[in-house]
Amino acid sequence: MPEFFASAPKGLADALEIELKELGLQVTGKAASGVFFESSWEGCYRANLRSRLASRILKPVLEFTAYQPDELYNQIRRHDFTKYISPDQTLLIDANVKESKMHDQRFLAMKVKDAIVDQFRDKYGRRPDVENRFADLRVYVKVVKNQFHVAIDTSGASLFQRGYRKDAVEAPLKENLAAGLLRLADWDRQSPLVDFMTGSGTFLIEGAMMALNIAPGLHRKSFGFMKLANFDQAAWDRQVQEAIDEEREELPFQFYGFDIDRRAIAKAKENARSAGVDHVINFKTESVATIQPPVEKGLIVINPPYGARIGDEDNLRDVYRDLSHTLKHNFKNWDCWILSGNKDLIADLKLKASRRIFVYNGSIECRFLKYSMH
Ligand SMILES: C[S@@+](CC[C@H](N)C(=O)[O-])C[C@H]1O[C@@H](n2cnc3c(N)ncnc32)[C@H](O)[C@@H]1O
C-alpha cells in the first residue's frame, strides 16, 4: 500500500495522529512536521477531504543523499514522473534546503525540473511547462544535510483553505490551526464554545463544523490529486457522498462569538453563512470588558491581539486587563484557553495557567494556555 505524509503546523503532530486514526487510516510514523500513514489512494482522498488539522497530504516518492548536481539529476531520474501527468499539463518544483552542500534553492529546483522534464522528452518528445501558481503536478523537495526527501503533492492549495472564508480580519487564525487547538483543548464537541475576540469567526466556525460533522474539504472545488493520471472519480464521489450522509443538521447547543469591531462581526457572520453553520452561531458586537455568560456552561477559547507592531503593546495592556477582569468576575467556574504570542501581555492577565502548550501560529511561537476560573 502506498505511504503518504500529512503535514501540519508545528505542535499539532500528536493531535493529527489521533485524527488520522479516527479516520480509519493506518499511521506508520511521526515527525515534528506531520504524520506518515499507509492507505489506498482512496484513503488519501479521504484524508484530504476530512482532515481538519493537516496542511497538506504528500506522497513521498524518493529519498537519497546527493552532494553534486549530477548525482541529484541521476537520482531524480530513478523515479518515473511521467506516470502522474501528461506532457500537456504543468509542473512546479518547490525546494527547501538546509545545511547542505548544494544550498541554492533555485538552482536545485531547476536541476530537479530538468531531470523530470527530460523523462517526458525521452518518452513523448514534448515536456510539461512550468507553472507557478496552479501547477497540475507539484513536486516537493526537502533537503537537510544533503539528504533529499522528494514527494508529490496531492492537495493543491493548502488544506487550511477550506473555501468558506469570504473575508478575513487582520491576523486571522489558519483554519487547521484553529481546529487543532480545539482538539488540544479537549473540547467535547457537545458543549457551547464562547469566543470573546472572534475576529473572522475561525474558532467557532471550525467548532461548529466539527459538531455538525461537516467535512472541511466539502466546500473546496479542487484538490491536487484530481489532476493526476490515476485519479479515480468514482472513489472520490464515494468519499464525498459518505461525508454528506454523515452530516448533522441541528445541535442541542449553540456557539457564541463577540468582538469589539463591528466589521469583524459582519465578516464572521458572512463566513459562517458560507460554511453552512450560521444557524448554530450567535455573533454580537461587544467589548471584552462587558461580556456576560451567554449560557450557563461552556468552554471559552480566545485568540487576543498580540501587538506585533511597535506601540500596540501599551494599548493592549488595558485590553488584557479587561479580559482578566471579565474572566474573574463574570465567568466563575468556567475553563478558558488563550492563544497568545506575547508573554508580557499574558503576564498582565495575572492569572495562573493550569496547562501550557507550545504551538506555532505561522512563524510566531505561541503559547496555548488553560485557565480554570475556579
Ligand atoms: C487576533 S484577532 C482574532 C482573530 C480570530 N481568531 C480569527 O481567526 O479571525 C483579535 C480580535 O480581537 C478583537 N478585539 C480587540 N480588542 C477587543 C476588545 N477590547 N474586546 C473585544 N474584542 C477585541 C479585534 O477586533 C480582533 O478581531
The ligand as an SDF file (V2000), in Angstrom:
LIG
                    3D

 27 29  0  0  0  0  0  0  0  0999 V2000
   -6.0740   38.2150   16.5290 C   0  0  0  0  0  0  0  0  0  0  0  0
   -7.6850   38.7920   16.2000 S   0  0  0  0  0  0  0  0  0  0  0  0
   -8.6590   37.3360   16.3330 C   0  0  0  0  0  0  0  0  0  0  0  0
   -8.6250   36.5840   15.0600 C   0  0  0  0  0  0  0  0  0  0  0  0
   -9.5850   35.4170   15.0300 C   0  0  0  0  0  0  0  0  0  0  0  0
   -9.1450   34.3250   15.8930 N   0  0  0  0  0  0  0  0  0  0  0  0
   -9.7230   34.9300   13.5940 C   0  0  0  0  0  0  0  0  0  0  0  0
   -9.3660   33.7790   13.3190 O   0  0  0  0  0  0  0  0  0  0  0  0
  -10.1290   35.7060   12.7310 O   0  0  0  0  0  0  0  0  0  0  0  0
   -8.1260   39.6490   17.6420 C   0  0  0  0  0  0  0  0  0  0  0  0
   -9.5080   40.2410   17.6540 C   0  0  0  0  0  0  0  0  0  0  0  0
   -9.7080   40.8660   18.9090 O   0  0  0  0  0  0  0  0  0  0  0  0
  -10.6200   41.9360   18.7260 C   0  0  0  0  0  0  0  0  0  0  0  0
  -10.5170   42.8560   19.8700 N   0  0  0  0  0  0  0  0  0  0  0  0
   -9.5430   43.7300   20.1600 C   0  0  0  0  0  0  0  0  0  0  0  0
   -9.8180   44.3940   21.2920 N   0  0  0  0  0  0  0  0  0  0  0  0
  -11.0040   43.9160   21.7520 C   0  0  0  0  0  0  0  0  0  0  0  0
  -11.8240   44.1890   22.8880 C   0  0  0  0  0  0  0  0  0  0  0  0
  -11.4770   45.1060   23.7750 N   0  0  0  0  0  0  0  0  0  0  0  0
  -12.9690   43.4940   23.0400 N   0  0  0  0  0  0  0  0  0  0  0  0
  -13.3300   42.5580   22.1290 C   0  0  0  0  0  0  0  0  0  0  0  0
  -12.6120   42.2620   21.0350 N   0  0  0  0  0  0  0  0  0  0  0  0
  -11.4550   42.9290   20.8310 C   0  0  0  0  0  0  0  0  0  0  0  0
  -10.1650   42.5390   17.4000 C   0  0  0  0  0  0  0  0  0  0  0  0
  -11.2170   43.3090   16.8310 O   0  0  0  0  0  0  0  0  0  0  0  0
   -9.7820   41.2990   16.6030 C   0  0  0  0  0  0  0  0  0  0  0  0
  -10.8370   40.9000   15.7760 O   0  0  0  0  0  0  0  0  0  0  0  0
  1  2  1  0
  2  3  1  0
  2 10  1  0
  3  4  1  0
  4  5  1  0
  5  6  1  0
  5  7  1  0
  7  8  2  0
  7  9  1  0
 10 11  1  0
 11 12  1  0
 11 26  1  0
 12 13  1  0
 13 14  1  0
 13 24  1  0
 14 15  1  0
 14 23  1  0
 15 16  2  0
 16 17  1  0
 17 18  1  0
 17 23  2  0
 18 19  1  0
 18 20  2  0
 20 21  1  0
 21 22  2  0
 22 23  1  0
 24 25  1  0
 24 26  1  0
 26 27  1  0
M  CHG  2   2   1   9  -1
M  END
$$$$
